[in-house]
């Protein structure tokens, strides 16, 4: 799928309908912009309910913390 958009004078971009539908994105959804080289990765910010159980099974002992790094 190839879709393009043009940056407006107000620095806004409309996401093409084919992309919105394929990703199931809806109006009002919040996004994060992550710089990647000469481009940008755009990802929706997950809702709290989507994060439930994300760390299930993670070790609670023996993990490295920032203080452990040199």
Contact map, one row per residue, 1 for C-alpha under 8 A:
1110000000000000000000000000000000000000000000000000000000000000000000
1111000000000000000000000000000000000000000000000000000000000000000000
1111100000000001011000000000000000000000000000000000000000000000000000
0111110000000001000000000000000000000000000000000000000000000000000000
0011111000001111000000000000000000000000000000000000000000000000000000
0001111100001100000000000000000000000000000000000000000000000000000000
0000111111111000000000000000000000000000000000000000000000000000000000
0000011111111000000000000000000000000000000000000000000000000000000000
0000001111110000000000000000000000000000000000000000000000000000000000
0000001111110000000000000000000000000000000000000000000000000000000000
0000001111111000000000000000000000000000000000000000000000000000000000
0000001111111100000000000000000000000000000000000000000000000000000000
0000111100111110000000000000000000000000000000000000000000000000000000
0000110000011111000000000000000000000000000000000000000000000000000000
0000100000001111101100000000000000000000000000000000000000000000000000
0011100000000111111100000000000000000000000000000000000000000000000000
0000000000000011111110000000000000000000000000000000000000000000000000
0010000000000001111111000000000000000000000000000000000000000000000000
0010000000000011111111100000000000000000000000000000000000000000000000
0000000000000011111111111100000000000000000000000000000000000000000000
0000000000000000111111111000000000000000000000000000000000000000000000
0000000000000000011111111000000000000000000000000000000000000000000000
0000000000000000001111111000000000000000000000000000000000000000000000
0000000000000000000111111100000000000000000000000000000000000000000000
0000000000000000000111111110100000000000000000000000000000000000000000
0000000000000000000100011111100000000000000000000000000000000000000000
0000000000000000000000001111100000000000000000000000000000000000000000
0000000000000000000000000111110000000000000000000000000000000000000000
0000000000000000000000001111111000000000000110000000000000000000000000
0000000000000000000000000001111100000000000110000000000000000000000000
0000000000000000000000000000111110000000011110000000000000000000000000
0000000000000000000000000000011111000000011110000000000000000000000000
0000000000000000000000000000001111100001111000000000000000000000000000
0000000000000000000000000000000111110001110000000000000000000000000000
0000000000000000000000000000000011111111100000000000000000000000000000
0000000000000000000000000000000001111111100000000000000000000000000000
0000000000000000000000000000000000111111000000000000000000000000000000
0000000000000000000000000000000000111111000000000000000000000000000000
0000000000000000000000000000000000111111100000000000000000000000000000
0000000000000000000000000000000011111111110000000000000000000000000000
0000000000000000000000000000000011110011111000000000000000000000000000
0000000000000000000000000000001111000001111100000000000000000000000000
0000000000000000000000000000001110000000111110000000000000000000000000
0000000000000000000000000000111100000000011111000000000000000000000000
0000000000000000000000000000111100000000001111100000000000000000000000
0000000000000000000000000000000000000000000111110110000000000000000000
0000000000000000000000000000000000000000000011111110000000000000000000
0000000000000000000000000000000000000000000001111111000000000000000000
0000000000000000000000000000000000000000000000111111000000000000000000
0000000000000000000000000000000000000000000001111111000000000000000000
0000000000000000000000000000000000000000000001111111110000000000000000
0000000000000000000000000000000000000000000000011111110000000000000000
0000000000000000000000000000000000000000000000000011111100000000000000
0000000000000000000000000000000000000000000000000011111100000000000000
0000000000000000000000000000000000000000000000000000111111000000000000
0000000000000000000000000000000000000000000000000000111111000000000000
0000000000000000000000000000000000000000000000000000001111100000000000
0000000000000000000000000000000000000000000000000000001111110000000000
0000000000000000000000000000000000000000000000000000000011111110000000
0000000000000000000000000000000000000000000000000000000001111110000000
0000000000000000000000000000000000000000000000000000000000111110000000
0000000000000000000000000000000000000000000000000000000000111111000000
0000000000000000000000000000000000000000000000000000000000111111100000
0000000000000000000000000000000000000000000000000000000000000111111110
0000000000000000000000000000000000000000000000000000000000000011111110
0000000000000000000000000000000000000000000000000000000000000001111110
0000000000000000000000000000000000000000000000000000000000000001111111
0000000000000000000000000000000000000000000000000000000000000001111111
0000000000000000000000000000000000000000000000000000000000000001111111
0000000000000000000000000000000000000000000000000000000000000000001111
